[in-house]
Amino acid sequence: MKTKISNFLKERQDRYKPEEANKLGLRRLNKIDFSGIMHLSDKKTNTGMILIKSGDLVISGINVEKGAIAVYQGKEDLLATIHYSSYEFDKNKIDIDYFKWFLKSDVFKKILLEKTRGGIKTELKPKNFLPLEIDLPNIEKQKEVLQKINSVQNEIKELQDSVSDDKVLLFKFKQSILSEAVQGKLVPQNPNDESARELFKKIKAEKEKLIKEGKIKKQKEPPTISEDEILKNNGNAKIQREIVKIKPKANKKLINVDEDQGPFKLKGLSEEEIEYLLRKRYKEYSGHSILSNKKEKYLIKSRFNESPQHCFLTYDIANYIKKFTKKVWLYETKKPDIVFEVNNKRYAIEVETGKALKHNKKQLLEKIKVLNEEYENRWFFVVADKHLAVKYNKLGKTHYKKYVITRILKIINKQ
């Protein structure tokens, strides 16, 4: 059935001039990323602003078709620039998750191209958006379609995970082959072959001779295999020559990750990036991010004497908090696992997998004493297993990892 978007969405009309907006003391929407996460800031504004209330559908007029759509879940009102628009919606007519998928679809892009001047390249304003007519099934059918979309998405994720697994296996296979080659295990050894040491000396002498005669130019030594690596083996000399030829140089252009910013979602990495991180002692880990209900595969690098589960959860929470403030610190010893600062107040999070309570309760109690003295009521536990929540709640305020985002947003939004 054809229906106008204005039949189930109503634009929020509140508008403020810059000086009026700044006097309200409200936080502002900095951006909505393409995964639908809202990033807030405390910046003053020099432009006109709109109002966003809890439960509003918020749309980026510039990047709506790429996924910059979200429903605001915070309790305090927000401000946003006029490049955004906020809407109340009728839950009896529209399943908002279905509608968010629709706005990213080719069907919607086609409607924009046909009905709006400039199509998807033009900023989508409410005056052009609300009058658009779309085919909208009833609410039951919307939920049915959404369920099918989610099912297909899960299948796609499984395929992506499979491809990522293949990349890791391929890398490990390459390393295994190279390792066996260096040890001379791939072919039978010929006792009449020259030793690798003698071969290396001859190659080096011949190369220096050709440089002096001007027949070749002097080049930088390739960083891929050192003399020590070659000289480890006195085996088949031909194998050593082949290794030097086949082992590739690292292509820096294909590596776009900072090894200090993990964990990294496996399916988002190239083969070169996976190889790079595995060389940096990253390990494969499967877990649930606090941003998702889906179990996914990551590459993580545990710190000293730290379990992969604790490492992943700590960095996952810290990376989420960094969306709102740059003042985030991680510690490994007597201090809290995570400390962050919002509006000159510091908060602490202690991440627990149950290991400390079971094996070192005395040290845990000492840490709790320090936390109470330094942070008073501005600290809490986050537990990896919901069954631990009851035990840790006796020692201090505790949240299961699935609900920690709600707690963090309360801290951010009340400032």
C-alpha positions in Angstrom: 0.0 0.0 0.0 1.3 3.4 -1.0 1.7 5.8 1.9 3.5 9.1 2.6 6.3 9.0 5.1 4.5 11.9 6.9 1.7 9.5 7.8 3.9 7.7 10.4 6.8 10.2 11.0 6.3 13.7 12.5 9.2 16.2 12.4 10.2 17.8 15.7 10.0 21.5 15.0 12.2 23.0 17.8 14.9 25.3 16.5 17.5 27.4 18.3 19.9 30.1 17.2 23.5 29.6 18.2 23.4 31.8 21.3 20.1 30.3 22.5 21.5 26.8 22.0 24.6 27.4 24.0 22.6 28.7 26.9 20.6 25.5 27.2 23.7 23.6 28.4 22.7 20.5 26.4 25.2 18.1 24.8 25.2 17.9 21.0 25.2 15.2 18.5 28.7 15.1 16.9 27.9 12.4 14.3 26.0 9.2 13.5 28.4 6.6 12.1 27.4 4.2 9.4 26.7 1.5 11.9 24.1 3.7 13.5 26.0 4.7 16.7 25.5 8.2 17.9 28.7 10.2 19.0 28.1 13.1 21.4 30.2 16.0 22.4 30.2 19.1 24.6 31.3 21.6 21.9 29.7 25.0 21.6 28.0 25.8 18.4 28.2 28.7 15.9 25.2 27.5 13.8 21.5 26.9 14.2 20.5 23.8 16.1 17.5 21.4 16.3 16.3 19.5 19.4 16.4 15.7 19.8 14.3 14.0 22.5 14.5 10.5 23.9 13.0 8.0 21.5 13.3 10.2 18.5 14.4 8.8 15.1 17.4 10.8 14.1 18.5 11.0 10.4 21.6 12.5 8.8 20.5 14.4 5.7 23.9 13.8 4.1 24.5 10.1 4.8 21.1 8.5 5.4 21.5 6.0 2.6 24.8 4.8 4.1 23.3 3.9 7.5 23.6 7.2 9.4 20.3 6.6 11.2 19.6 6.0 14.9 17.0 6.1 17.6 18.2 8.2 20.5 18.0 6.2 23.7 19.4 8.7 26.2 17.2 10.5 28.9 18.5 14.0 28.5 17.6 16.2 25.4 20.2 16.7 22.8 21.1 19.3 20.2 22.1 18.7 16.6 23.0 20.8 13.6 20.4 21.4 10.9 22.1 18.8 8.7 20.2 16.3 11.0 16.5 16.0 11.5 14.6 14.3 14.3 11.2 12.6 14.2 8.5 11.1 16.4 7.1 8.0 15.0 3.9 5.9 15.3 4.9 2.4 16.5 1.5 1.1 15.4 2.3 1.9 11.8 6.0 1.4 11.5 8.6 -1.0 12.8 11.5 1.4 13.1 14.2 -1.3 12.5 12.4 -2.3 9.3 12.3 1.4 8.3 16.1 1.8 9.0 16.8 -1.1 6.6 14.4 0.4 4.0 16.3 3.8 4.1 19.5 2.0 3.2 17.9 0.0 0.4 18.2 0.4 -3.4 14.4 0.8 -3.5 14.7 4.0 -1.4 17.7 5.3 -3.5 15.6 4.8 -6.6 12.7 6.8 -5.1 15.1 9.6 -4.2 16.5 9.7 -7.8 13.0 9.9 -9.2 11.3 12.2 -6.8 14.0 14.6 -5.5 16.1 17.1 -7.4 19.7 15.9 -7.3 18.8 12.4 -5.9 21.0 10.9 -3.3 23.7 13.5 -3.8 21.5 16.2 -2.4 21.1 16.7 1.4 17.8 15.1 2.4 15.7 17.7 4.1 12.3 17.0 5.9 10.4 19.1 3.4 11.6 16.6 0.6 11.6 13.5 2.8 8.2 13.5 4.5 6.1 13.9 1.3 7.7 10.8 -0.4 5.4 7.9 -1.0 6.6 4.4 -0.4 5.1 0.9 -0.4 4.5 0.1 3.2 3.2 -3.3 4.3 1.3 -3.6 7.5 3.2 -3.9 10.8 3.0 -7.7 10.9 4.4 -8.0 7.4 7.2 -5.5 8.3 8.3 -7.7 11.3 8.2 -10.8 9.0 10.4 -9.1 6.4 12.8 -7.8 9.1 13.2 -11.3 10.5 14.1 -12.6 7.0 16.6 -9.7 6.5 18.3 -10.5 9.9 18.4 -14.2 8.9 20.2 -13.4 5.7 22.5 -11.1 7.5 23.5 -13.9 9.9 24.2 -16.1 6.9 26.4 -13.4 5.3 28.3 -13.0 8.6 28.9 -16.8 8.7 30.3 -16.6 5.2 32.5 -13.6 6.1 33.8 -15.4 9.2 34.6 -18.5 7.0 36.6 -16.3 4.6 38.4 -14.7 7.6 39.2 -18.2 9.0 40.6 -19.1 5.6 42.9 -16.1 5.6 44.3 -17.1 9.0 44.8 -20.7 8.0 46.5 -19.6 4.8 48.9 -17.4 6.7 49.7 -20.3 9.2 50.2 -22.7 6.2 52.6 -20.2 4.6 54.5 -19.9 7.8 54.6 -23.7 8.2 56.0 -24.1 4.7 58.6 -21.4 5.1 59.6 -22.9 8.5 60.1 -26.4 7.0 61.9 -25.0 4.0 64.4 -23.1 6.2 65.0 -26.3 8.2 65.5 -28.2 5.0 62.6 -30.6 5.5 60.8 -30.2 2.2 63.3 -32.2 0.0 65.9 -34.9 0.7 69.2 -33.4 1.7 72.2 -33.7 -0.6 75.5 -34.1 1.3 77.4 -32.7 -1.8 75.5 -29.4 -1.7 77.4 -26.4 -0.4 76.6 -25.2 3.1 74.2 -22.3 3.4 77.1 -20.2 4.9 79.4 -20.8 2.0 76.6 -20.1 -0.5 75.7 -16.8 1.2 79.4 -15.7 1.1 79.6 -16.5 -2.6 76.4 -14.6 -3.5 77.5 -11.6 -1.4 81.0 -11.5 -3.1 79.5 -11.8 -6.6 77.1 -9.0 -5.9 79.8 -6.7 -4.6 81.9 -7.5 -7.7 79.0 -6.6 -10.1 78.4 -3.3 -8.2 82.1 -2.3 -8.5 82.0 -3.1 -12.3 78.9 -0.9 -12.6 76.8 -3.7 -13.9 74.2 -3.4 -11.1 73.2 -0.6 -8.7 73.6 -1.0 -5.0 70.3 -1.7 -3.3 69.1 -1.7 0.2 69.3 -5.0 1.9 65.8 -6.7 1.8 64.3 -6.9 5.3 62.4 -10.1 4.6 65.1 -12.8 5.5 68.3 -12.1 7.4 71.6 -13.8 7.1 71.1 -15.5 10.5 67.8 -17.0 9.2 69.5 -18.5 6.2 72.6 -19.7 8.1 70.5 -21.6 10.6 70.4 -24.5 8.2 73.2 -26.3 6.5 70.7 -28.1 4.3 69.9 -28.0 0.6 71.2 -24.7 -0.8 68.6 -24.6 -3.6 65.9 -24.4 -1.0 67.6 -21.4 0.6 67.7 -19.6 -2.8 64.0 -20.3 -3.4 63.1 -18.8 0.0 64.9 -15.6 -0.7 63.0 -15.4 -4.0 59.5 -16.2 -2.8 59.3 -14.5 0.6 57.6 -11.1 -0.2 58.3 -7.7 1.2 55.7 -6.2 3.5 53.4 -4.0 1.5 52.8 -1.1 3.8 50.0 0.3 1.6 47.9 -2.7 2.3 48.3 -2.5 6.1 46.0 0.1 7.6 45.9 -0.9 11.3 47.6 0.5 14.4 48.8 -2.5 16.5 48.2 -0.5 19.7 44.5 0.0 18.9 43.1 -3.6 19.1 41.1 -5.7 19.3 40.4 -6.0 15.6 37.4 -7.7 14.0 38.7 -10.5 11.9 36.3 -10.1 9.0 37.3 -6.4 8.5 41.0 -7.2 8.0 42.9 -7.8 4.8 45.1 -10.9 4.4 48.2 -8.6 4.8 46.8 -7.0 7.9 46.1 -10.4 9.5 49.7 -11.5 8.7 51.0 -8.3 10.2 49.0 -8.6 13.4 49.8 -12.3 13.9 53.5 -11.4 13.6 52.9 -8.8 16.4 51.8 -11.7 18.6 48.0 -11.2 18.2 45.9 -14.2 18.7 42.5 -15.3 17.4 39.6 -14.9 19.9 35.8 -15.5 19.6 33.5 -13.3 21.7 30.5 -11.0 22.0 31.2 -7.2 21.8 29.2 -5.0 24.1 27.7 -3.5 20.9 26.4 -6.7 19.5 24.5 -9.9 20.4 26.5 -11.8 17.8 29.5 -13.9 18.6 32.3 -12.8 16.2 36.0 -13.5 15.7 38.7 -11.0 16.6 42.5 -10.7 16.8 43.6 -9.6 20.3 46.9 -9.2 22.1 46.7 -9.9 25.8 48.8 -8.0 28.2 51.1 -9.7 30.9 49.3 -12.5 32.7 45.9 -11.5 31.3 43.3 -13.9 30.0 42.0 -13.3 26.4 38.5 -12.8 27.8 39.6 -10.1 30.2 41.7 -8.4 27.5 38.9 -8.4 25.0 36.2 -7.0 27.3 38.5 -4.3 28.7 39.5 -3.0 25.3 36.0 -3.3 24.0 34.6 -1.1 26.8 37.5 1.4 26.6 37.0 1.8 22.8 33.3 2.5 23.3 34.0 5.1 25.9 36.5 6.8 23.5 33.6 7.7 21.3 32.6 10.3 23.9 35.9 11.3 25.5 39.6 11.1 24.7 40.5 10.9 28.4 40.5 7.2 28.8 43.3 5.3 30.6 44.0 1.5 30.9 46.0 0.0 33.8 47.3 -3.5 34.5 48.2 -3.7 38.2 46.7 -2.2 41.4 44.8 0.6 39.6 41.4 0.1 38.0 41.3 -1.6 34.6 39.7 1.5 33.0 39.6 5.1 34.1 37.9 7.8 32.1 37.1 11.5 32.6 34.0 13.4 31.7 33.6 17.1 32.7 36.5 17.0 35.1 35.1 14.0 37.0 36.9 10.7 36.9 35.2 7.3 36.8 36.6 3.8 37.2 35.6 0.4 35.9 37.0 -2.9 37.2 36.6 -5.7 34.7 36.1 -9.2 36.2 36.0 -12.7 34.8 35.7 -14.4 38.2 39.4 -15.2 38.4 40.3 -12.6 41.0 37.4 -13.6 43.3 38.3 -17.3 43.1 42.1 -17.2 43.3 43.1 -13.8 44.9 40.2 -12.4 46.9 42.5 -10.6 49.4 44.1 -8.6 46.6 40.6 -7.8 45.2 39.3 -6.5 48.5 42.4 -4.3 48.8 41.7 -2.9 45.4 38.0 -2.3 46.3 39.2 -0.3 49.4 41.3 1.9 47.1 38.5 2.4 44.7 36.1 3.5 47.4 38.6 6.0 48.8 39.5 7.5 45.4 36.3 7.3 43.4 33.6 7.0 46.1 30.4 6.1 44.1 32.0 6.7 40.7 33.2 3.2 40.1 31.7 -0.2 39.3 32.4 -3.8 38.3 31.7 -5.2 34.8 31.5 -8.9 34.8 31.9 -11.2 31.8 29.5 -13.8 33.0 26.0 -12.8 34.2 26.1 -15.5 36.9 29.0 -13.6 38.6 26.8 -10.5 39.0 25.2 -11.6 42.3 28.6 -12.4 43.9 30.3 -9.2 42.8 27.3 -7.1 43.7 28.0 -7.9 47.3 31.4 -6.1 46.9 30.3 -3.1 44.9 28.0 -1.9 42.2 28.1 -4.5 39.4 26.8 -4.6 35.8 26.8 -7.5 33.4 28.7 -6.6 30.2 25.5 -6.7 28.1 24.1 -3.7 30.1 27.3 -1.7 30.6 26.5 0.7 27.7 23.3 1.8 29.5 25.4 2.7 32.6 28.1 4.5 30.5 25.4 6.5 28.7 23.9 7.6 32.0 27.2 8.9 33.1 27.8 10.7 29.8 24.3 12.2 29.5 24.0 13.5 33.0 27.0 15.7 32.6 
